[in-house]
Amino acid sequence: MSSNIPRFIRDAAVLCLLMFLAVFQQPCSLAPVDVDGLYPGERSDLLKLRDSSNSSSNLHRRWTGPPCIGDESRWVGVGCSNSHVVQLVLDGIQLRGSLPENFLQSVTFLTRLSLQNNSISGALPALSGLLHLEDVSLSQNGFSGSIPSEYVKLPKLTKLELQGNVLTGGVLPFNQQTLVFFNVSSNHLAGPIPDTQVLRYFPKSSFDHNPGLCGIPVGLPCPAPPPIITPPPPPSPSTVSPPQPIPTPKRERSHRVRNIVLIAASAALVPFFIMAFFLCYYKKAVRKNEETKEQHAGGSVDFTQTRTLHSHSGDDPERVVELEFFDKEAVVFDLDDLLRASAEILGKGNLGTTYKAVLELGSVVSVKRLMNMNGLSKKEFVQQMQLLGNLKHENLMEIISFYYSKEEKLVIYEFVPDGNLFDLLHGFRGGGRVPLDWAARISIIKDIAKGLNFLHQFLSSQRVPHANLKSSNVLIHRDGPNYRAKLIDFGFWPLLPNRKLSEVLSVGKTPEFLQLKKMTHKADIYCFGIVILEIVTGKIPGKISPANDETFDDLSDWVRMVVNNDWSTEILDTEISGDKDGQDEMLKLTEIALECTDEMAEKRPKIGEVLRRIEEIEQRNANVRMGRAS
């Protein structure tokens, strides 16, 4: 009977059997690779940590199964992206023991490692090969030994916190331009602090309580190295002197007395040479410090309230660094406070990286580290930041202060704790998600319009007042059942050193820029229209591929295609499409969004008109619901 089965079917059956055996011959203790992309090497490295330590979080019970399923993780302290482990945060869980050999060597996509406030002993992990690491926080443990040389080779390192351990050896020559937060205080480090371009800008507090350290950052001159004494070369046979006559006792005593006098005189002069050296070194350091202070005091900007920051700026006025607080009632802090703050990365954008910084007094701020602006002059930066810092509106993120140097530009904002609109719309949509209802969505749309209208009124002289409006730049504050939106990343377009960099901003996706490289005042309106469509449809802007496999390069193109056939609820997000009372308003807002995204910039409405129409729609929606309720 088997001879009647076609050969290709038999071959396929054999192949399936072999594949089955290949999978199930593995030991039962190993987790199978699932379809969501589990990486066994990453899991194995995490299990080594679990099995070599004890903690109050009972990792043996809570670290089971795959560590990552897509972007989600059920393992405490583990963060995931695309099924890879990208974060490991186990702060303050009484983790005890030493870290396993080759710690996390297979977790090659790791960006953040934080094991602060535990009781880990032994050597610091080498972290070799972890080229994506940005945040390494290992403070307040019992790590001993020297700082691994691999740390200076981490190309994306932005934060290194090693304070509060028992480390020995010296400070390594860290010179990564990405490094913003650095602290090795309260250890047993010794020797000179390397004078690298990066380390020289960190304050004394980053090195405090290491009695053996010396150098300008700690205000202690380093002793001069002992002179190298080279022994004279042995005489060659041709230069050997003939035997000298044996000296008489009188001549021998004379030579001996002369040698004693010379040795005594030399010994007496050595302390004077050492004192002279230290005096010169000290005067030089003091003079350099005084020059820095004079430059700080001689700034040309009239600040409302300033605190001088640490900067060894030499005689270059472009490197003068000052911190301005626009609100005199706000908590005043300086660079020392920021560098001592506990910080974590909130996100990366096309203008830079944003951090959450918790200051020692408990205040929380957001710190944005700008990139692509190193060629910007101090005058340009200060003028624009003063303009933006004085903008006060309930729907704009408040700028508290800023920091300028040739190498670094930081902007310090108020902290909004509830995330951004993009995550609120597109975050995990599995079980347990609370849908964002229509009333909340229209309220958020109105808030965005109010903030944008304010910018267009008070920055009317600028070609594009916001220039980077998108859902991830709309921060959300929850006040009970109400959602409030605040815009961030506005007003940076004039600071871009090269207008070609506009393509990385949201306005770089407008038709006029894509086709003509032209920037218009209505570019913000186009971006706002895209955000409205994103809120109404629940779809992520960009390439849209509906069921018919036709791909659209823009969300507005897809919506136009659908509504040209019929103004139906097909375009609506499934989380709100069941709200029958709001469907008319949803479609009216969609119509406004399509006007905002008109290919011809001059045909787009002004933001003031858009705001008025949105407020009318919101009021009509509220009236309908009140009528239903009564």
C-alpha positions as CSV (number, residue, x, y, z in Angstrom):
1,M,0.0,0.0,0.0
2,S,2.8,2.3,0.8
3,S,4.1,2.0,-2.8
4,N,1.0,3.9,-3.9
5,I,1.9,7.0,-1.9
6,P,3.6,9.5,-4.2
7,R,7.3,9.9,-3.5
8,F,7.2,13.6,-2.8
9,I,4.6,13.0,0.0
10,R,6.8,10.4,1.6
11,D,9.8,12.8,1.4
12,A,7.8,15.5,3.0
13,A,6.7,13.2,5.8
14,V,10.3,12.1,6.5
15,L,11.4,15.8,6.6
16,C,8.7,16.7,9.1
17,L,9.6,13.7,11.2
18,L,13.3,14.7,11.2
19,M,12.4,18.3,12.2
20,F,10.2,17.0,15.0
21,L,13.0,14.8,16.4
22,A,15.5,17.7,16.1
23,V,13.3,19.9,18.3
24,F,12.2,17.4,20.9
25,Q,15.5,15.6,21.5
26,Q,16.6,18.7,23.5
27,P,16.7,18.2,27.3
28,C,13.3,19.0,28.9
29,S,14.7,21.7,31.1
30,L,15.4,24.0,28.2
31,A,12.6,26.3,27.0
32,P,11.7,25.9,23.4
33,V,12.2,28.8,21.0
34,D,8.8,30.2,20.5
35,V,7.4,32.0,17.5
36,D,7.6,35.4,19.2
37,G,11.4,35.3,19.0
38,L,12.9,34.0,22.2
39,Y,16.7,34.2,22.2
40,P,18.0,31.3,24.3
41,G,21.4,32.9,24.9
42,E,19.8,35.9,26.6
43,R,17.6,33.7,28.7
44,S,20.6,31.6,29.7
45,D,22.6,34.6,30.9
46,L,19.7,35.9,33.0
47,L,19.2,32.5,34.6
48,K,22.9,32.4,35.5
49,L,22.3,35.7,37.4
50,R,19.2,34.3,39.0
51,D,20.9,31.1,40.1
52,S,24.0,32.7,41.5
53,S,22.3,35.2,43.8
54,N,19.6,35.7,46.4
55,S,17.2,38.6,46.6
56,S,14.0,39.8,48.3
57,S,12.1,39.5,44.9
58,N,12.3,35.7,44.7
59,L,13.7,35.7,41.1
60,H,13.6,31.9,41.1
61,R,9.8,32.1,41.2
62,R,9.3,35.2,39.0
63,W,11.9,34.4,36.3
64,T,10.3,31.5,34.5
65,G,9.3,30.9,30.9
66,P,10.6,33.2,28.1
67,P,12.0,36.6,29.3
68,C,10.5,38.4,26.2
69,I,7.4,38.0,24.1
70,G,7.6,40.8,21.5
71,D,8.0,44.0,23.4
72,E,6.5,42.7,26.6
73,S,8.1,40.8,29.6
74,R,6.7,39.0,32.6
75,W,10.1,38.9,34.3
76,V,10.4,41.4,37.0
77,G,13.0,44.1,36.1
78,V,13.4,43.0,32.5
79,G,12.5,45.3,29.6
80,C,12.1,44.0,26.0
81,S,12.0,45.3,22.4
82,N,11.5,43.0,19.4
83,S,11.9,40.0,21.6
84,H,15.3,41.1,22.8
85,V,16.2,42.0,26.4
86,V,17.1,45.7,26.3
87,Q,16.8,46.6,30.0
88,L,17.7,45.0,33.3
89,V,16.7,47.1,36.3
90,L,16.9,45.3,39.7
91,D,17.4,48.3,42.1
92,G,17.1,47.8,45.9
93,I,15.9,44.2,46.0
94,Q,18.7,43.1,48.4
95,L,20.5,41.2,45.7
96,R,23.4,39.3,47.3
97,G,26.4,37.4,46.0
98,S,28.8,38.0,43.1
99,L,27.9,38.3,39.4
100,P,28.5,35.2,37.3
101,E,31.5,35.0,34.9
102,N,30.9,36.6,31.5
103,F,27.9,38.4,32.9
104,L,25.2,39.1,30.2
105,Q,27.7,38.6,27.4
106,S,24.9,37.2,25.2
107,V,22.4,40.1,25.9
108,T,24.0,42.1,23.2
109,F,21.0,44.5,22.7
110,L,21.1,45.7,26.3
111,T,20.8,49.5,26.6
112,R,20.3,49.9,30.4
113,L,21.8,48.0,33.3
114,S,20.8,49.2,36.8
115,L,21.7,47.1,40.0
116,Q,21.8,50.0,42.4
117,N,21.3,49.8,46.2
118,N,22.0,46.1,46.6
119,S,24.7,44.0,48.3
120,I,26.6,42.6,45.3
121,S,30.2,41.8,46.0
122,G,33.2,40.8,43.8
123,A,34.5,42.4,40.7
124,L,32.6,44.7,38.4
125,P,31.2,43.0,35.3
126,A,33.4,43.5,32.2
127,L,30.4,44.2,29.9
128,S,32.6,43.5,26.9
129,G,30.7,43.4,23.6
130,L,27.6,45.2,24.9
131,L,28.0,48.0,22.4
132,H,24.4,49.3,22.8
133,L,24.8,50.1,26.6
134,E,23.8,53.6,27.5
135,D,23.1,53.5,31.2
136,V,25.3,51.6,33.7
137,S,24.2,52.2,37.3
138,L,26.0,49.9,39.8
139,S,26.2,52.3,42.8
140,Q,25.8,51.5,46.5
141,N,27.0,47.9,46.4
142,G,30.1,46.1,47.6
143,F,32.0,45.9,44.3
144,S,35.8,45.7,44.6
145,G,38.8,45.7,42.4
146,S,39.4,48.1,39.5
147,I,37.1,49.6,37.0
148,P,37.2,47.4,33.9
149,S,39.1,48.8,30.9
150,E,36.1,47.7,28.7
151,Y,34.0,50.6,30.1
152,V,36.0,53.2,28.1
153,K,35.1,51.3,24.9
154,L,31.3,51.5,25.3
155,P,30.5,53.8,22.4
156,K,27.0,54.9,23.5
157,L,27.6,55.3,27.2
158,T,25.6,58.2,28.6
159,K,25.5,57.4,32.3
160,L,28.0,55.6,34.6
161,E,27.3,55.5,38.3
162,L,29.8,53.5,40.4
163,Q,29.7,55.5,43.7
164,G,29.4,53.9,47.0
165,N,31.5,50.7,46.4
166,V,35.0,49.7,47.5
167,L,36.7,50.1,44.1
168,T,40.5,50.5,44.0
169,G,43.0,51.5,41.3
170,G,42.7,54.6,39.2
171,V,40.1,56.5,37.1
172,L,40.1,55.4,33.5
173,P,40.5,58.0,30.7
174,F,36.8,58.1,29.8
175,N,36.3,60.3,26.7
176,Q,33.0,59.2,25.2
177,Q,31.3,62.4,23.9
178,T,27.9,60.8,24.8
179,L,28.8,60.7,28.6
180,V,26.5,63.1,30.5
181,F,26.2,61.5,34.0
182,F,29.4,60.2,35.8
183,N,30.0,59.4,39.4
184,V,32.8,57.4,41.1
185,S,32.7,59.0,44.5
186,S,33.0,57.2,47.8
187,N,35.4,54.5,46.7
188,H,39.1,53.8,47.3
189,L,40.4,55.1,44.0
190,A,43.8,56.7,43.8
191,G,46.2,58.4,41.4
192,P,45.7,61.3,38.9
193,I,42.4,61.9,37.3
194,P,43.0,61.7,33.5
195,D,42.6,65.2,31.9
196,T,40.3,64.1,29.0
197,Q,37.9,66.4,27.2
198,V,35.0,64.7,28.9
199,L,36.2,64.1,32.5
200,R,37.4,67.7,32.9
201,Y,33.8,68.9,32.8
202,F,32.5,66.8,35.7
203,P,32.4,68.5,39.1
204,K,34.3,67.6,42.3
205,S,31.3,65.8,43.6
206,S,31.7,63.1,40.9
207,F,35.1,62.2,42.5
208,D,34.6,63.0,46.2
209,H,35.6,60.7,49.1
210,N,38.5,59.0,47.2
211,P,41.4,60.2,49.4
212,G,44.0,59.0,46.9
213,L,42.8,60.9,43.9
214,C,44.5,64.1,42.7
215,G,44.1,66.6,39.8
216,I,42.2,69.7,39.0
217,P,38.6,68.2,39.4
218,V,39.3,67.6,43.1
219,G,41.6,70.6,43.7
220,L,44.6,68.6,44.7
221,P,47.9,68.8,42.7
222,C,49.5,65.5,41.8
223,P,53.1,65.0,43.0
224,A,55.7,65.0,40.4
225,P,56.9,61.5,39.4
226,P,60.4,60.6,40.7
227,P,63.2,61.3,38.3
228,I,64.4,58.3,36.3
229,I,68.1,57.6,37.1
230,T,69.9,55.9,34.3
231,P,73.1,54.0,35.3
232,P,76.2,55.1,33.3
233,P,77.2,52.7,30.5
234,P,80.0,50.3,31.4
235,P,83.4,51.5,30.1
236,S,84.7,49.9,26.9
237,P,88.1,48.2,27.0
238,S,89.7,50.9,24.9
239,T,88.7,53.6,27.4
240,V,89.8,51.8,30.6
241,S,92.2,54.2,32.5
242,P,95.5,52.9,33.6
243,P,95.8,52.0,37.3
244,Q,96.0,55.2,39.5
245,P,98.5,55.5,42.2
246,I,97.1,54.7,45.7
247,P,96.2,58.0,47.4
248,T,98.0,59.0,50.5
249,P,95.9,59.1,53.7
250,K,95.8,62.9,53.6
251,R,94.4,63.1,50.0
252,E,91.9,60.3,50.9
253,R,90.5,62.3,53.8
254,S,90.2,65.4,51.6
255,H,88.1,63.5,49.0
256,R,85.9,62.1,51.7
257,V,85.2,65.5,53.3
258,R,84.4,67.0,49.9
259,N,82.0,64.2,49.0
260,I,80.2,64.5,52.4
261,V,79.8,68.3,51.8
262,L,78.3,67.8,48.3
263,I,75.9,65.1,49.4
264,A,74.7,67.2,52.4
265,A,74.2,70.3,50.2
266,S,72.3,68.3,47.6
267,A,70.0,66.8,50.3
268,A,69.4,70.3,51.7
269,L,68.4,71.6,48.2
270,V,65.9,68.8,47.3
271,P,63.1,70.1,49.6
272,F,63.4,73.6,48.1
273,F,63.1,72.2,44.5
274,I,60.0,70.2,45.6
275,M,58.4,73.2,47.3
276,A,59.1,75.4,44.2
277,F,57.5,72.8,41.9
278,F,54.3,72.6,44.0
279,L,54.1,76.4,44.4
280,C,54.3,76.9,40.6
281,Y,51.7,74.1,40.1
282,Y,49.4,75.6,42.7
283,K,49.6,79.1,41.3
284,K,48.9,77.8,37.8
285,A,45.8,76.0,39.0
286,V,44.5,78.9,41.1
287,R,45.1,81.3,38.1
288,K,43.2,79.0,35.8
289,N,40.3,78.8,38.2
290,E,40.2,82.6,38.7
291,E,40.2,83.1,34.9
292,T,37.2,80.7,34.7
293,K,35.3,82.6,37.4
294,E,36.0,85.9,35.7
295,Q,34.6,84.6,32.5
296,H,31.5,83.4,34.3
297,A,31.0,86.8,35.9
298,G,31.6,88.6,32.6
299,G,28.7,87.0,30.6
300,S,26.8,89.4,28.4
301,V,23.3,87.9,29.0
302,D,21.1,89.4,31.7
303,F,19.8,86.3,33.4
304,T,16.8,86.5,35.7
305,Q,18.4,84.1,38.2
306,T,21.6,82.2,37.6
307,R,23.9,79.7,39.2
308,T,27.4,79.2,37.8
309,L,28.2,75.7,36.6
310,H,31.5,73.9,36.6
311,S,33.5,74.5,33.5
312,H,37.3,74.6,32.9
313,S,36.8,76.9,29.9
314,G,40.3,78.3,29.6
315,D,40.0,81.6,27.7
316,D,37.3,80.6,25.3
317,P,34.1,82.7,26.0
318,E,32.0,80.3,23.9
319,R,32.5,77.7,26.6
320,V,31.0,79.8,29.4
321,V,28.2,77.8,31.0
322,E,25.4,79.3,32.9
323,L,22.0,78.0,34.1
324,E,19.0,80.2,33.9
325,F,15.8,79.7,35.8
326,F,12.8,81.4,34.2
327,D,10.6,80.9,37.2
328,K,12.0,82.6,40.3
329,E,9.7,80.5,42.5
330,A,11.1,77.2,41.1
331,V,13.6,75.1,43.0
332,V,17.0,76.2,42.0
333,F,19.7,73.6,41.3
334,D,23.0,73.5,39.5
335,L,25.0,71.0,37.5
336,D,26.3,69.3,40.6
337,D,22.7,68.5,41.5
338,L,21.9,67.2,38.1
339,L,25.0,65.0,38.0
340,R,24.2,63.5,41.4
341,A,20.5,62.9,40.4
342,S,19.2,59.4,39.8
343,A,18.5,59.4,36.0
344,E,16.9,57.1,33.5
345,I,16.3,57.3,29.8
346,L,12.7,58.2,28.9
347,G,13.2,58.1,25.1
348,K,15.2,59.0,22.1
349,G,14.0,61.4,19.4
350,N,15.4,63.0,16.3
351,L,16.6,66.0,18.3
352,G,18.3,64.1,21.1
353,T,17.8,61.9,24.2
354,T,15.5,62.7,27.1
355,Y,16.2,61.6,30.7
356,K,14.2,61.6,33.9
357,A,16.3,63.1,36.7
358,V,15.4,62.7,40.4
359,L,17.2,65.4,42.4
360,E,18.4,64.8,46.0
361,L,15.7,67.0,47.4
362,G,13.0,64.9,45.7
363,S,12.3,67.2,42.7
364,V,11.9,65.5,39.3
365,V,12.8,67.1,36.0
366,S,13.2,66.0,32.4
367,V,16.6,66.7,30.8
368,K,16.9,66.8,27.0
369,R,20.4,66.4,25.6
370,L,20.3,68.0,22.2
371,M,22.3,66.6,19.3
372,N,23.4,67.9,15.9
373,M,23.9,71.4,17.4
374,N,27.6,71.5,18.3
375,G,28.3,74.2,15.7
376,L,25.7,76.5,17.3
377,S,27.0,79.8,18.8
378,K,26.3,80.7,22.4
379,K,24.4,83.8,21.3
380,E,22.0,82.0,19.0
381,F,21.3,79.3,21.5
382,V,20.7,81.6,24.5
383,Q,18.5,84.0,22.5
384,Q,16.2,81.1,21.3
385,M,16.1,79.5,24.7
386,Q,15.2,82.7,26.4
387,L,12.4,83.1,23.9
388,L,11.1,79.6,24.4
389,G,11.6,79.7,28.2
390,N,9.3,82.7,28.6
391,L,6.4,80.9,26.8
392,K,3.9,80.0,29.5
393,H,0.7,78.0,28.6
394,E,-1.2,75.1,30.1
395,N,-0.7,73.0,27.0
396,L,3.1,73.6,26.6
397,M,5.8,71.8,28.5
398,E,7.5,74.4,30.7
399,I,11.2,75.0,30.1
400,I,12.8,75.4,33.6
401,S,16.4,76.1,32.5
402,F,19.1,75.3,30.0
403,Y,22.8,74.5,29.9
404,Y,25.2,75.6,27.2
405,S,28.8,74.6,26.3
406,K,30.5,74.0,22.9
407,E,30.1,70.3,23.4
408,E,26.8,70.0,25.2
409,K,23.4,71.6,25.0
410,L,20.8,70.6,27.7
411,V,17.3,71.8,28.1
412,I,15.6,71.1,31.5
413,Y,11.8,70.8,31.4
414,E,9.1,70.1,34.0
415,F,8.4,66.4,34.4
416,V,5.1,65.0,33.2
417,P,4.7,61.4,34.7
418,D,2.0,59.8,32.5
419,G,3.8,59.1,29.3
420,N,3.0,60.3,25.8
421,L,0.1,60.1,23.3
422,F,1.8,57.6,21.1
423,D,2.2,55.0,23.9
424,L,-1.4,55.8,25.1
425,L,-2.8,55.1,21.6
426,H,-0.6,52.2,20.5
427,G,0.6,50.6,23.7
428,F,0.0,47.0,24.5
429,R,-3.6,46.2,23.3
430,G,-3.9,42.8,24.9
431,G,-5.9,41.9,28.0
432,G,-6.0,44.4,30.8
433,R,-5.7,47.5,28.5
434,V,-8.1,50.3,29.4
435,P,-9.3,51.8,26.1
436,L,-9.0,55.5,25.5
437,D,-12.6,56.6,25.0
438,W,-13.8,59.3,22.6
439,A,-14.4,62.0,25.2
440,A,-10.7,61.7,26.2
441,R,-9.5,61.7,22.6
442,I,-11.4,64.8,21.6
443,S,-10.2,66.6,24.8
444,I,-6.6,65.7,23.9
445,I,-7.1,67.0,20.3
446,K,-8.5,70.3,21.7
447,D,-5.5,70.7,24.0
448,I,-3.0,70.1,21.2
449,A,-4.8,72.7,19.1
450,K,-4.7,75.2,22.0
451,G,-1.0,74.8,22.5
452,L,-0.3,75.0,18.8
453,N,-2.5,78.1,18.4
454,F,-0.5,79.8,21.3
455,L,2.8,79.0,19.6
456,H,1.6,80.4,16.2
457,Q,0.5,83.6,18.0
458,F,3.7,84.2,20.0
459,L,6.2,82.8,17.5
460,S,4.6,84.2,14.5
461,S,7.9,85.6,13.3
462,Q,9.4,82.1,13.0
463,R,8.7,80.2,9.8
464,V,7.6,77.0,11.6
465,P,6.8,77.7,15.3
466,H,6.7,74.0,16.4
467,A,8.3,72.0,13.5
468,N,8.2,68.6,15.3
469,L,4.6,67.9,16.2
470,K,3.8,64.2,16.4
471,S,2.1,62.0,18.9
472,S,5.3,61.0,20.8
473,N,5.9,64.8,21.4
474,V,2.5,65.2,23.1
475,L,2.9,64.4,26.8
476,I,-0.1,63.3,28.8
477,H,-1.0,64.3,32.4
478,R,-3.9,62.4,34.0
479,D,-6.1,64.3,36.5
480,G,-8.5,61.7,37.7
481,P,-10.7,60.7,34.7
482,N,-9.4,63.7,32.7
483,Y,-6.5,63.7,30.3
484,R,-4.4,66.9,29.7
485,A,-2.0,67.2,26.8
486,K,1.2,69.2,26.7
487,L,3.4,69.9,23.7
488,I,7.2,69.4,23.8
489,D,10.1,69.8,21.4
490,F,8.7,73.0,20.0
491,G,10.8,75.9,18.7
492,F,14.1,74.1,17.8
493,W,13.9,74.5,14.0
494,P,15.8,77.8,14.0
495,L,18.7,76.2,15.9
496,L,19.4,73.5,13.3
497,P,22.8,74.3,11.8
498,N,21.9,72.8,8.5
499,R,18.4,73.2,7.1
500,K,18.8,69.8,5.5
501,L,18.4,68.4,9.0
502,S,14.7,69.5,8.7
503,E,14.0,66.1,7.1
504,V,14.5,64.4,10.5
505,L,11.7,66.6,12.0
506,S,8.0,66.0,11.5
507,V,7.7,69.0,9.1
508,G,10.2,67.1,6.9
509,K,7.3,64.8,5.9
510,T,5.1,67.6,4.5
511,P,4.4,67.5,0.7
512,E,6.1,70.9,0.1
513,F,9.3,69.8,1.8
514,L,9.4,66.3,0.2
515,Q,8.8,67.8,-3.3
516,L,10.3,71.3,-3.2
517,K,12.5,71.3,0.0
518,K,10.3,74.2,1.0
519,M,9.3,75.1,4.5
520,T,6.0,77.0,5.2
521,H,4.1,78.4,8.1
522,K,1.4,75.8,7.4
523,A,3.7,72.8,7.9
524,D,2.6,72.6,11.5
525,I,-1.0,72.4,10.4
526,Y,-0.2,69.4,8.2
527,C,1.5,67.6,11.2
528,F,-1.5,68.4,13.4
529,G,-3.8,66.9,10.8
530,I,-1.8,63.7,10.8
531,V,-2.0,63.5,14.7
532,I,-5.8,63.9,14.5
533,L,-6.1,61.1,12.0
534,E,-3.8,59.0,14.2
535,I,-6.2,59.6,17.2
536,V,-9.3,58.9,15.2
537,T,-8.1,55.8,13.3
538,G,-5.8,54.3,15.9
539,K,-3.2,53.7,13.1
540,I,0.5,54.5,13.2
541,P,1.5,57.2,10.6
542,G,3.7,56.0,7.9
543,K,3.2,53.2,5.4
544,I,-0.4,51.8,5.7
545,S,-1.1,48.4,4.2
546,P,-4.8,47.5,4.4
547,A,-6.2,44.1,3.6
548,N,-6.1,44.6,-0.1
549,D,-2.3,44.7,0.0
550,E,-2.2,48.2,-1.5
551,T,0.4,50.3,0.4
552,F,0.0,54.0,1.1
553,D,3.0,56.1,2.1
554,D,0.9,58.4,4.3
555,L,-2.0,58.0,6.7
556,S,-3.9,60.8,5.1
557,D,-3.7,59.1,1.7
558,W,-5.3,55.9,3.1
559,V,-8.1,57.9,4.8
560,R,-8.8,59.8,1.5
561,M,-9.0,56.5,-0.4
562,V,-11.5,55.1,2.1
563,V,-13.7,58.2,2.5
564,N,-13.8,58.8,-1.3
565,N,-15.6,55.5,-1.6
566,D,-17.9,56.1,1.3
567,W,-17.9,58.2,4.5
568,S,-18.2,55.0,6.7
569,T,-17.0,54.1,10.1
570,E,-14.4,51.7,8.6
571,I,-11.7,54.2,9.3
572,L,-12.4,54.5,13.0
573,D,-10.3,52.9,15.7
574,T,-12.1,49.7,16.9
575,E,-11.8,51.0,20.5
576,I,-14.2,53.9,19.7
577,S,-16.2,52.8,16.7
578,G,-18.8,51.3,19.0
579,D,-19.6,54.7,20.5
580,K,-22.6,55.5,18.4
581,D,-23.2,58.9,20.0
582,G,-19.8,60.1,18.9
583,Q,-19.5,58.7,15.4
584,D,-20.7,61.9,13.7
585,E,-18.2,64.0,15.5
586,M,-15.4,61.5,14.7
587,L,-16.1,61.8,11.0
588,K,-16.4,65.6,11.2
589,L,-12.9,65.7,12.9
590,T,-11.7,63.5,10.1
591,E,-12.9,66.0,7.6
592,I,-11.0,68.8,9.4
593,A,-7.9,66.6,9.5
594,L,-8.0,66.0,5.7
595,E,-8.3,69.8,5.2
596,C,-5.2,70.2,7.4
597,T,-3.3,67.7,5.3
598,D,-4.1,69.2,1.9
599,E,-1.2,68.9,-0.5
600,M,-1.4,72.6,-1.2
601,A,-0.1,74.4,1.9
602,E,-2.1,77.6,1.1
603,K,-5.3,75.7,1.2
604,R,-4.8,74.5,4.7
605,P,-6.9,76.3,7.4
606,K,-5.3,78.5,10.0
607,I,-4.9,77.0,13.5
608,G,-7.2,79.5,15.1
609,E,-10.0,78.4,12.8
610,V,-9.2,74.8,13.4
611,L,-9.4,75.3,17.2
612,R,-12.8,77.1,16.9
613,R,-14.3,74.2,14.9
614,I,-12.9,71.6,17.3
615,E,-14.4,73.4,20.3
616,E,-17.8,73.4,18.5
617,I,-17.6,69.7,17.8
618,E,-16.6,69.0,21.4
619,Q,-19.5,71.1,22.7
620,R,-22.0,69.4,20.4
621,N,-20.7,66.0,21.5
622,A,-21.2,67.0,25.2
623,N,-24.7,68.2,24.5
624,V,-25.7,65.0,22.8
625,R,-24.5,62.9,25.7
626,M,-26.3,65.2,28.2
627,G,-29.5,64.8,26.2
628,R,-29.2,61.1,26.2
629,A,-28.5,61.1,29.9
630,S,-31.7,63.1,30.7
